[in-house]
Amino acid sequence: MSDRYCTYGGAKNLSISAQDMNSCCYSCGDGCGGGYPAEAWDYWVHSGVVSSACSPFSLPSCNHHEPNQPNPCPTNEYPTPACTKKCQDGETWTGAKHFGASSYSVSGESDYMTEVAKNGPIEVAFTVYEDFLAYKSGVYKHTSGGELGGHAVRLLGWGSDPSGGPYWIIANSWNPSGGNNGYFWIARGDDECGIEDEGDCGVPKM
């Protein structure tokens, strides 16, 4: 959503609050227990989301899914912060709300490429397997290990590697040090781990 304010708004630098989405959107899912991307984009359209200056993310950072790190995440997930509807920067909650004009979904390699090229990054989800946790570079393809769950990430672009083939460029949200400095490449064109099933996105109300 923050990216879309940049692409539609002439490089408008607006950061949307993950805290508002996580704590106050009850239709989006289960807070820190996970959620549904399409519902989050609908919430942006119908209820609006405040800026991160109003409601910054309150949970401490930790090294998610990285073994032997100095700042490990707890074994149990953090409790979802309460929805306080009070800005920390002095702005009113309603005044800090930013809305989407529309939200929609795209599917498949061709539609993903068209959407990203025309309108900017999209949100996608994929199935995480055990071998993904060891990823550091190259084009990821699932080869071994059990299923760990689903995960939503930001698809930024695409490319092709001489040894690994076509790939999507993905920004992860776990840690800036995870994977390839917070990013990873995943195989493109064969719906690897369900990555091409659905991409969620929208148009901001400027």
TIDREN-227642 format. One line per 4 residues: number of its first residue (from 1); their letters; for each residue x, y, z of N, C-alpha, C, O. Coordinates in steps of 0.001 Angstrom, whole numbers, plus 500000, padded with zeros to 6 digits. Each point is the difference from the previous one (the first is absolute). Layout:
<sites>
NUM> A> X Y Z X Y Z X Y Z X Y Z ~ ...
</sites>
This chain:
<sites>
1> MSDR> 500824 498798 500000 499176 501202 500000 500857 501250 500000 499720 500953 499272 ~ 501314 499045 501536 500908 501158 500026 500641 500198 498633 500162 501133 499549 ~ 500204 497768 499787 500594 500091 498659 499036 500649 499021 500418 500780 499144 ~ 498300 498908 500973 499029 500523 499054 499824 501514 500133 499685 500668 499015
5> YCTY> 500511 499877 502177 499976 501461 500132 501173 500623 499257 499904 501118 499494 ~ 501192 498158 500447 501173 500489 499273 499767 499920 498491 500257 500969 499286 ~ 499261 497895 500225 499850 499828 498553 498844 500817 499433 500077 500487 498871 ~ 498856 499665 501905 498863 500781 499516 500105 501476 500359 499408 500844 499329
9> GGAK> 501331 499470 501712 500002 501361 500498 501223 500815 499661 500275 501006 500654 ~ 500471 498575 498325 501176 500773 499620 501073 499983 501060 500491 501050 500415 ~ 499878 497747 500031 501046 499807 501017 499583 500552 501361 500840 500496 500751 ~ 497874 499424 499570 499515 500413 501320 500532 499046 501049 499812 498788 499891
13> NLSI> 500847 501743 501123 500634 499179 501034 499042 499852 501178 500025 500807 500930 ~ 499139 498169 499031 499035 499742 501059 500138 498557 500452 499893 499076 499194 ~ 500341 500737 502075 500108 498660 500561 498707 499656 500728 499603 500683 500944 ~ 499754 498256 498607 498744 499548 500595 500294 499136 501229 500967 499240 500012
17> SAQD> 498198 500882 501015 500233 499335 501280 499684 498509 499969 498851 499605 499803 ~ 502172 499576 500393 499779 498562 500161 499287 499720 501319 499255 499027 500116 ~ 500977 501830 500875 499376 499824 501317 498476 500130 499903 499273 499192 500577 ~ 500242 501815 498701 498563 500177 499806 499414 498754 499345 498998 499462 500471
21> MNSC> 501614 500085 498461 499509 498830 499275 499994 498759 500892 499033 499239 500010 ~ 502043 500567 500730 500163 498806 500826 499032 499984 501182 499457 498952 500348 ~ 500331 502208 500264 499238 500062 501248 498527 500338 499814 499167 499546 500784 ~ 500490 501240 498199 498651 500558 499906 499142 499395 498897 498788 500216 499987
25> CYSC> 501799 499039 499095 499212 499386 498932 499589 498595 500426 500745 499040 499804 ~ 498071 500848 500776 499547 498708 500517 499568 499047 498891 499952 498789 500211 ~ 499733 501745 498611 499627 499151 498873 501222 499477 499247 499882 499131 499135 ~ 501287 501401 501199 501217 499645 499265 500588 498664 500416 500817 499432 499275
29> GDGC> 498778 500057 501884 500562 498751 500466 500114 499968 501500 499068 500380 500709 ~ 502079 499165 499784 500193 499768 501431 501205 500765 500525 500787 499454 500773 ~ 499372 501802 498820 501098 500819 500513 501348 499352 499748 500343 499679 498863 ~ 500417 500132 502200 501331 499393 499874 499937 498528 499623 501025 499394 499690
33> GGGY> 497771 500023 500334 499848 498604 499603 499846 499805 498505 499880 498868 499534 ~ 500121 502230 499698 499906 499886 498549 498691 500554 499472 499073 500275 500763 ~ 500859 499888 497913 498807 500602 499426 499852 499755 498515 500625 499104 499433 ~ 498527 501715 499942 499606 499808 498612 500289 501278 499209 499360 501025 500237
37> PAEA> 501583 498931 498838 500396 501206 499269 498855 500749 499346 499933 501224 500111 ~ 499162 498079 499210 498911 500686 499306 499120 500778 500977 499523 501088 499679 ~ 500265 498354 501509 499193 500687 501010 500705 501262 500494 499354 501005 500294 ~ 501958 498935 499793 500762 501178 500431 499859 501141 498997 499846 501157 500390
41> WDYW> 500206 498523 498330 499838 501032 498978 498582 500551 500001 499809 501187 499739 ~ 499195 497987 500546 498622 500475 500110 499841 500930 501211 499278 500995 499935 ~ 501391 498676 501152 499962 500840 501207 500547 501401 499693 499456 501007 500453 ~ 501608 499032 498785 500591 501278 499578 498985 500846 499240 499930 501213 500194
45> VHSG> 499283 498147 498940 499001 500714 499208 498839 500475 500873 499591 501157 499901 ~ 499877 497978 500942 498759 500290 500717 500210 500709 501340 499161 500802 500410 ~ 501948 498911 500276 500225 500584 501331 501179 500956 500051 500102 500819 500914 ~ 500789 499079 498106 501200 500818 500015 501031 499467 500981 499664 499253 500919
49> VVSS> 501592 501132 498887 501094 499596 500883 500780 501263 500360 500294 500825 499135 ~ 500034 499316 502135 500739 501192 500418 501454 499904 499555 500464 498949 499558 ~ 500233 502152 500565 501422 500027 499662 500816 499324 501096 499537 499872 501134 ~ 501667 499699 498533 500868 499400 501009 500505 501040 500994 500412 499647 501106
53> ACSP> 499562 501644 498511 500358 501062 500952 498951 500089 501103 500326 500269 501157 ~ 498428 499507 498481 498915 499974 500985 500091 498760 500877 499917 500090 501225 ~ 500252 498763 498151 499992 498726 500728 501183 499135 499574 499841 499096 499179 ~ 501353 501174 501375 501176 499200 499634 499908 498580 500534 499284 499733 500965
57> FSLP> 501436 499370 498408 499981 498594 500411 500659 499869 501361 501134 500440 500189 ~ 498159 498954 500767 500447 500008 501395 500782 498770 500428 500675 500025 501029 ~ 499246 498894 498193 500664 498768 500427 501501 500068 499729 500414 500589 499002 ~ 500407 498821 501864 501450 500049 499801 500439 499162 498815 499349 499014 499655
61> SCNH> 501749 501373 499722 500542 499228 498884 500706 498753 500519 500465 499961 501139 ~ 499605 499024 498007 500715 498781 500353 500365 499283 498713 499444 500293 498942 ~ 501486 498771 501147 500472 499258 498829 499086 498805 499747 500204 498912 500539 ~ 498791 501317 498631 498987 498999 499711 500571 498902 499106 500570 500288 498947
65> HEPN> 499278 498465 501468 500420 498833 499213 501493 500017 499661 500398 499481 498958 ~ 500408 501094 501884 501450 499942 499813 500635 499370 501236 499986 500603 501073 ~ 500568 498194 498793 500595 499336 501168 501316 500647 500418 500702 500604 499190 ~ 499608 499255 502077 501289 500442 500560 500253 501490 499792 501126 500407 499716
69> QPNP> 497834 500400 500423 500126 501446 499885 499940 500634 501386 499411 499424 500915 ~ 501191 501758 499254 500040 500617 501333 498661 500555 500470 499839 500301 501183 ~ 499196 499839 497904 498708 500585 500367 498867 499099 499520 499232 500389 499120 ~ 500653 498400 501452 498988 499063 499498 498592 500432 500371 499790 500681 501004
73> CPTN> 499246 498915 498174 498595 500229 500330 499572 499014 501093 500591 498928 500129 ~ 498390 501427 500654 499524 499075 501036 499400 498755 499369 499601 500017 498836 ~ 500337 498911 501929 499452 498749 499480 498499 500126 499753 499470 499351 499098 ~ 499846 501465 501680 498580 500252 499787 499828 501363 499335 500782 500916 500255
77> EYPT> 498204 499225 498897 499787 501277 499333 499628 501085 501013 499428 499723 501054 ~ 500911 501509 498597 499633 501123 500850 498471 500143 500040 499329 499688 499016 ~ 500114 500781 502112 498568 500297 500013 499710 501211 499120 500802 500931 499934 ~ 498059 499055 499396 499635 501107 499133 499767 501260 500835 499216 499964 500948
81> PACT> 501447 501150 498720 499782 501238 500759 498548 500451 499915 499328 499755 498998 ~ 500195 500896 502040 498629 500496 500029 499810 501119 498980 500935 500745 499703 ~ 497860 499367 499768 499652 501082 499088 499594 501213 500834 498880 500063 500508 ~ 502024 500890 499628 499758 501137 500887 499342 501190 499297 499345 500817 500648
85> KKCQ> 500823 499283 498045 499450 501105 499202 500410 501363 500570 499185 500909 500150 ~ 502108 499191 500159 500550 501248 500511 501354 500238 499357 500886 499149 500090 ~ 499288 501998 499262 501253 500304 499315 501094 500402 500977 499737 500654 501008 ~ 501482 498951 498686 501147 500378 500818 500657 501289 499539 500876 500526 500688
89> DGET> 498714 499995 498151 500615 501225 499485 499108 501227 500167 500289 501065 499454 ~ 498614 498780 501312 499128 501138 500269 498855 500166 499032 499084 500781 500258 ~ 500944 498495 498619 498913 500095 499032 498792 499215 500502 500146 499071 500794 ~ 498671 501298 498746 498821 499221 500361 499985 498697 499215 500542 499927 498898
93> WTGA> 498835 499041 501671 499956 498694 499350 499300 500083 498641 500482 499454 499007 ~ 498385 501230 500965 499274 500120 498731 500768 500866 499006 499951 499753 498795 ~ 500754 501253 501699 500776 500861 499112 501209 499305 499412 500491 500382 498938 ~ 499991 498594 501754 501184 499262 499537 499652 498853 499066 500896 499324 499494
97> KHFG> 497797 500442 500265 499578 498896 499137 500258 500311 498526 499734 501105 499529 ~ 500784 497912 499763 500202 500077 498553 499253 498834 499369 500062 498872 500489 ~ 499227 501413 498412 499095 499009 499412 500446 499560 498614 500669 500735 499274 ~ 498942 498053 500386 500149 499533 498638 498750 500343 499211 498898 499996 500548
101> ASSY> 501264 500300 498180 498852 500226 499117 499408 498678 499534 498795 499888 499780 ~ 502079 499105 500072 499545 498674 499584 501044 498969 500363 501170 500330 500188 ~ 498407 498421 499911 500928 498883 500196 499582 498877 499063 498820 499861 499678 ~ 502145 499338 499884 499716 498940 499038 501123 498968 500031 501027 500199 500648
105> SVSG> 498762 498709 498649 500981 498917 499956 500368 499680 498559 499198 500183 499084 ~ 502017 499342 500731 500468 499506 498709 500569 498604 500208 500296 499613 501130 ~ 499858 499635 497798 500462 498627 500125 500828 499606 498787 499681 500372 498871 ~ 501375 498878 501370 500802 499466 498915 501168 500892 499598 500015 501200 500275
109> ESDY> 500951 498187 499074 501245 500687 499643 499770 501248 499158 500528 501064 500322 ~ 498698 498825 498611 499802 501123 499087 499305 501177 500680 500414 501147 499837 ~ 498522 498568 500932 499278 501073 500682 500853 500644 501090 499924 501211 500210 ~ 500880 497998 500479 500917 500559 501002 500948 501001 499348 500179 501113 500493
113> MTEV> 500422 498481 498397 500986 500849 499336 499361 501298 499502 500583 501076 500128 ~ 498227 498813 499311 499296 501181 499511 499667 500952 501146 500197 501210 499889 ~ 499301 498240 501204 499594 500829 501142 501193 500703 500646 499936 501196 500285 ~ 501143 498073 499946 501175 500590 500642 500630 501071 499111 500397 501059 500487
117> AKNG> 499692 498668 498223 500599 500968 499076 499167 501272 499905 500547 501097 499891 ~ 498142 498759 500149 499113 501151 499829 499754 500766 501296 499982 501231 500003 ~ 499827 498030 501110 499511 500643 501225 500865 499826 501240 499745 500647 501015 ~ 501276 498494 498931 500877 499849 501152 499843 498667 500699 499214 499159 499565
121> PIEV> 501539 500636 501531 500028 498717 500706 498630 499511 500447 499082 500789 500228 ~ 500799 497893 499892 498772 499354 500441 500305 499086 501179 501155 499667 500267 ~ 497788 499933 500432 500145 499057 501109 499641 498609 499510 498958 499806 499373 ~ 501902 499227 500912 499756 498611 499617 500234 499106 501210 500600 500426 500987
125> AFTV> 498932 498351 498937 500210 499034 501076 500524 498695 499420 499735 499672 498843 ~ 501000 499598 501960 500523 498707 499545 500111 499056 501184 499960 500426 501154 ~ 500180 498296 498552 500169 498983 501034 501474 499902 500372 500854 499815 499132 ~ 499440 500307 502151 501378 499910 500489 500303 498552 500379 499272 499373 500769
129> YEDF> 501819 500118 498671 500488 498674 500360 501314 500132 500760 500629 501059 499991 ~ 499776 497867 500660 501190 500035 500847 501252 500427 499249 500852 500680 500571 ~ 499278 498938 498167 501231 500338 499280 500091 501492 499683 501088 500500 499715 ~ 497784 500220 500331 500051 501441 499753 500774 500732 501091 500600 501042 499738
133> LAYK> 499393 498427 501475 500674 500669 501117 501511 500051 499803 500679 500830 500605 ~ 499847 498290 498555 501447 499982 499743 500379 500866 498805 501178 500067 499650 ~ 497867 500590 499718 500278 500795 498792 500937 501172 500300 499832 500717 500986 ~ 501162 499458 498132 500919 501137 500106 500185 500724 498671 500224 501211 499990
137> SGVY> 499690 498084 498902 500200 500635 498694 499486 499080 498900 499654 498845 500247 ~ 500302 501691 498533 499551 499216 498860 498488 499950 499906 499297 500733 500695 ~ 500211 498394 498436 498566 499869 499761 499457 498850 500844 500387 498846 499815 ~ 498718 501479 501108 499440 498968 500883 498976 499139 499277 499108 500503 499317
141> KHTS> 501044 498174 500853 499019 499013 499572 499905 498972 501118 501021 499513 500485 ~ 497774 500159 499921 499827 499032 501074 500460 498618 499556 499567 499487 498968 ~ 501320 499918 501833 500510 498668 499685 499865 499016 501159 499925 498792 499775 ~ 500042 501708 501464 499957 499069 501133 499387 500673 501220 499895 501225 500073
145> GGEL> 499704 497943 500880 499478 500527 501255 498488 500145 500001 499357 500084 498953 ~ 500105 499942 502242 498564 500077 500168 499456 501411 499913 500747 500978 500013 ~ 497937 499106 499899 499307 501280 499909 499915 500657 501377 499640 499348 500980 ~ 500693 501949 499094 499975 500738 501259 498809 500949 500107 499621 500388 501105
149> GGHA> 499789 499988 497772 498856 500909 500030 500033 500971 498844 500846 499892 499112 ~ 498238 501053 500896 499939 501006 498949 500644 501302 500445 500132 500266 501195 ~ 500270 500545 497823 500693 501254 500315 499731 501018 498894 500107 499679 498817 ~ 499543 501548 501571 499754 501078 499046 501224 500892 499876 500627 500345 501002
153> VRLL> 499715 500029 497770 501211 500780 499726 499717 501004 498885 498903 500033 499442 ~ 502101 500784 500242 499851 501061 499008 500777 499659 498735 501217 499816 500044 ~ 498081 500101 498832 500626 499686 498717 500351 501316 499299 499133 500835 499742 ~ 502161 499328 499956 500521 501260 499479 500321 499984 498518 499948 501041 499345
157> GWGS> 500380 497800 500118 500428 499943 498610 500393 498592 499614 499606 499036 500658 ~ 501168 500840 498279 500366 498677 499496 501312 500078 499226 500508 501080 499699 ~ 500015 497752 499993 501231 499912 499237 500227 498572 499560 499115 499152 500126 ~ 502085 500579 499351 500354 498653 499568 501455 499754 500330 500857 500847 499748
161> DPSG> 499417 497999 500812 501346 499629 500419 500523 498893 499084 499270 499046 499729 ~ 501977 501052 499782 500530 498983 499083 499941 498579 500548 499794 499046 499250 ~ 500387 500819 502058 500007 498660 500583 498673 499606 500620 499655 498818 500035 ~ 499588 502177 500463 498763 499677 500710 498726 500232 499225 498930 499570 500430
165> GPYW> 501162 501115 498415 498811 500239 499194 499251 501254 500419 500525 500797 500777 ~ 498257 499394 498724 499212 501205 500305 499584 500027 501470 499768 498957 500613 ~ 500142 502264 499945 499678 500131 501421 499223 501283 500267 500000 500935 499199 ~ 499330 499074 501968 499386 501200 500554 500941 500590 501049 500678 499265 500718
169> IIAN> 499359 502055 499366 500751 500683 501052 499021 500305 501133 499002 500692 499799 ~ 501292 498789 501387 499080 500101 501137 500696 500666 501192 501136 499670 500337 ~ 498159 501270 500288 500457 500570 501273 499299 499248 501123 498771 499957 500051 ~ 502004 499454 500842 499435 499281 501139 499832 500971 501171 500499 501124 499954
173> SWNP> 498806 498445 501078 499757 500861 501158 500614 499451 501283 499767 500548 501078 ~ 501016 498372 498821 500490 499368 501214 501143 500783 500642 499891 500414 501154 ~ 501184 499789 498126 501148 500743 500533 500777 500595 498841 500014 499428 498910 ~ 500637 501715 501302 500841 500548 498933 501199 499120 499672 500586 500129 498926
177> SGGN> 499788 498969 501997 501144 499123 499760 499590 498639 499456 500859 499229 499570 ~ 497849 500459 500438 499551 498694 499547 500068 499858 498495 499905 500988 499272 ~ 500260 497774 500256 500092 499755 498562 501155 500770 499401 501115 499933 500517 ~ 498647 500801 498398 501021 500826 499354 499747 501450 500408 499416 500777 499245
181> NGYF> 501034 499574 501960 499815 501350 500556 498536 500414 500034 499661 501135 499664 ~ 499470 497939 500744 498579 500284 500133 499191 499709 498753 498774 500107 500030 ~ 501865 499532 498888 499324 499719 498729 500224 498541 499595 500876 499322 500536 ~ 498327 500213 498521 500270 498689 499401 499439 499949 498593 499102 500760 499638
185> WIAR> 501446 498331 499583 499495 499698 498661 499294 498657 500077 500505 499058 500611 ~ 498322 500857 498765 499279 498731 499946 499629 499728 498548 499695 500923 499243 ~ 500333 497816 500379 499763 499607 498611 498703 500592 499457 498974 500009 500680 ~ 501086 500477 498103 498870 500667 499340 499469 499149 498846 500772 499383 499266
189> GDDE> 497897 500591 500582 499378 499360 498842 499395 498640 500247 499225 499516 499175 ~ 501110 499841 501959 499475 498669 500302 499203 499968 501295 499773 498928 500561 ~ 499797 502244 499922 499222 500111 501239 500715 499323 501167 499394 499256 500771 ~ 501893 501014 499342 500814 499410 501069 499401 500323 501365 499823 501167 500347
193> CGIE> 499868 497802 500418 499451 500126 501359 498721 500838 500043 499663 500572 501036 ~ 499625 499497 497832 498761 500759 499945 500178 501497 499871 499047 500751 500208 ~ 502164 499705 499451 500315 501423 499977 499188 500771 498959 499794 501205 500143 ~ 499738 498097 498799 499267 500679 498919 498485 499798 500076 499279 500317 499054
197> DEGD> 500241 499152 502084 498559 499774 500140 499227 501304 500068 498963 500144 499354 ~ 501535 500807 501423 499267 501255 500173 500938 501105 500447 500816 499822 500904 ~ 499050 501322 498445 500707 501203 500424 498969 501068 500357 499091 500278 499217 ~ 501053 500316 501964 499038 500999 500451 500596 501392 499936 501187 500191 500266
201> CGVP> 497987 500780 499381 500493 501356 499764 498823 500958 499988 498862 499590 500226 ~ 501404 501686 499511 498931 500975 499960 500457 501363 499560 501182 500223 499737 ~ 497869 500691 500185 500256 501385 499592 499716 500913 501176 498907 499932 500562 ~ 502026 500917 499835 499745 500896 501136 499073 501146 499638 499963 500448 498854
205> KM> 499300 500014 502121 499190 501207 499818 500884 501193 500330 500385 500198 501152 ~ 499934 500589 497836 500954 501087 500179 499279 501291 500407 500644 501030 500197
</sites>
